[in-house]
Amino acid sequence: MASYSILAFLITLLISLLISAAAAHPAIPSLIHKACSQTASNLQKLCISSLSAEPPSANADLRLLSIISVRIAANNASQTAAYLSAQQTDAAASGAIDPMLYQCVADCTDLYVDVAEQLDVTTAAIDDEADKDAMIWLNAAMADVISCEKGCGAVATAEIRRRNDGAKKLLNITISFTKLLMAPKGL
């Protein structure tokens, strides 16, 4: 009986700690809402959820939110490049792949490596307040994702299509933020 009382006490204590922690940290800072409201309506939930998941965004200004957004897109591109590279290696080892799909995967692997590198340069440009240069690199990254999509065409797997779609969404969010940095009034 005493163990049940201790367990009930610990559960009550844990719940009250969680409630206190939730009250101490507002769910989503208003700048995230404000910045994400400037993206396309179909991107706003993704924008809020991806930025809110990054702890530095809680106290960020627009420039830092833009950098965080670029880093999210770069991480996505790196993960996609790694996925495609693994698919290419597995296909080569098994020998059981359509040559057109193999070429699609090989080309997209190279393109996504380029996207990740372009986004690294974009981060530096935004940090240096070279926002026009950042926009050039973002457009180049978007062009590479679109090249992957178009180059594969009908042979693209559902996973490749899903990853291309996700990359385009994250890049569009970042492009929106960079446009805000370039705007005379900002946000």
C-alpha positions in Angstrom: 0.0 0.0 0.0 2.8 2.4 0.8 4.4 1.8 -2.6 1.2 2.8 -4.3 1.2 6.1 -2.3 4.8 6.8 -3.3 4.0 6.0 -6.9 0.9 8.3 -6.8 3.0 11.0 -5.3 5.7 10.7 -7.9 3.2 10.8 -10.8 1.6 13.9 -9.3 5.0 15.5 -8.9 5.9 14.6 -12.5 2.7 16.0 -13.9 3.0 19.3 -12.0 6.6 19.6 -13.2 5.5 19.1 -16.8 2.7 21.7 -16.4 5.2 24.2 -14.9 7.7 23.6 -17.7 5.0 24.1 -20.3 3.9 27.4 -18.7 7.4 28.6 -18.5 8.1 28.1 -22.2 5.5 29.5 -24.6 4.6 27.1 -27.3 5.7 29.1 -30.3 7.4 32.5 -30.3 5.4 35.2 -32.2 8.3 35.9 -34.6 8.0 32.3 -35.9 4.3 32.8 -36.4 4.8 36.2 -38.1 7.6 35.0 -40.4 5.9 31.7 -41.3 2.7 33.6 -42.1 4.6 35.2 -44.9 5.2 31.8 -46.6 2.7 30.2 -48.9 -0.4 28.9 -47.0 0.5 25.3 -47.8 3.9 25.8 -46.2 2.9 27.5 -42.9 2.4 24.5 -40.8 5.6 22.9 -41.9 7.4 26.2 -41.4 6.1 26.6 -37.8 6.7 22.9 -36.9 10.2 22.7 -38.3 11.4 26.0 -36.8 9.7 25.4 -33.4 11.6 22.1 -33.2 14.9 24.0 -33.2 15.7 25.4 -29.7 17.7 28.4 -31.0 14.6 29.7 -32.8 12.9 30.6 -29.6 15.0 33.7 -29.2 15.9 34.3 -32.8 15.6 37.4 -34.9 14.6 37.1 -38.6 18.2 36.7 -39.7 18.8 33.8 -37.3 15.4 32.3 -38.2 16.6 32.4 -41.9 19.8 30.7 -41.0 18.0 28.1 -39.0 15.7 27.5 -42.0 18.6 27.1 -44.3 20.2 24.6 -41.9 17.0 22.6 -41.8 16.9 22.5 -45.6 20.6 21.6 -45.8 20.1 18.8 -43.3 17.3 17.5 -45.4 19.4 17.7 -48.6 22.3 15.8 -46.9 19.9 13.1 -45.7 18.5 12.8 -49.2 22.0 12.6 -50.7 22.9 9.9 -48.2 19.7 8.0 -48.9 20.2 8.1 -52.7 23.9 7.1 -52.4 22.9 4.1 -50.3 20.2 3.2 -52.9 22.8 3.5 -55.7 25.3 1.3 -53.8 22.6 -1.3 -53.0 21.4 -1.4 -56.6 25.0 -1.8 -57.9 25.6 -4.6 -55.5 22.5 -6.5 -56.4 22.5 -5.8 -60.1 18.7 -5.8 -60.1 17.8 -2.3 -61.1 16.4 -0.6 -64.1 19.3 1.3 -65.8 17.1 4.4 -66.2 16.3 4.3 -62.4 20.0 3.8 -61.6 20.9 6.8 -63.7 18.1 8.8 -62.0 19.5 7.9 -58.6 23.1 8.6 -59.6 22.2 12.0 -61.0 20.1 13.0 -58.1 22.8 11.9 -55.6 25.2 14.4 -57.3 22.5 17.1 -57.4 21.6 16.7 -53.7 25.3 16.9 -52.7 25.4 20.1 -54.7 22.3 21.4 -52.9 23.8 20.7 -49.5 27.0 22.6 -50.5 25.0 25.5 -52.0 23.0 25.8 -48.7 26.3 25.9 -46.7 27.3 28.9 -48.9 23.8 30.4 -48.4 24.2 30.2 -44.6 27.4 32.1 -44.8 25.9 34.7 -47.1 22.9 35.3 -44.8 25.3 35.5 -41.8 27.3 38.1 -43.7 24.1 40.0 -44.7 24.8 39.3 -48.4 21.1 38.5 -48.9 21.2 38.9 -52.7 24.0 36.4 -52.9 22.0 34.1 -50.6 19.0 34.3 -53.0 21.3 33.3 -55.9 22.5 30.2 -54.0 18.9 29.3 -52.9 17.7 29.6 -56.5 20.6 27.4 -57.6 19.7 24.8 -55.0 16.0 24.9 -56.1 17.1 24.4 -59.7 19.1 21.3 -58.7 16.1 19.8 -56.9 13.9 20.5 -60.0 16.6 19.0 -62.2 16.5 15.8 -60.1 12.7 15.7 -60.4 12.6 16.4 -64.2 15.6 14.2 -64.9 14.0 11.2 -63.3 10.6 11.8 -64.7 8.3 8.7 -64.6 11.1 6.4 -63.3 11.3 8.2 -60.0 10.2 6.1 -57.1 7.6 7.4 -54.7 10.4 8.0 -52.1 12.4 10.1 -54.5 9.2 12.1 -55.4 8.5 12.6 -51.7 12.0 13.7 -50.9 12.0 16.2 -53.9 8.7 17.6 -52.7 10.0 18.0 -49.2 13.1 19.7 -50.4 11.2 22.1 -52.5 8.9 23.0 -49.6 11.9 23.7 -47.2 13.6 25.7 -49.9 10.5 27.8 -50.6 10.3 28.6 -46.9 13.9 29.7 -46.9 13.4 31.7 -50.0 10.4 33.5 -48.4 12.6 34.4 -45.3 15.4 35.7 -47.5 13.0 37.9 -49.4 11.8 39.3 -46.1 15.5 40.1 -45.2 15.8 41.9 -48.5 12.6 43.8 -48.2 13.0 47.5 -47.2 10.6 47.1 -44.3 11.6 43.6 -43.3 9.1 41.8 -41.2 
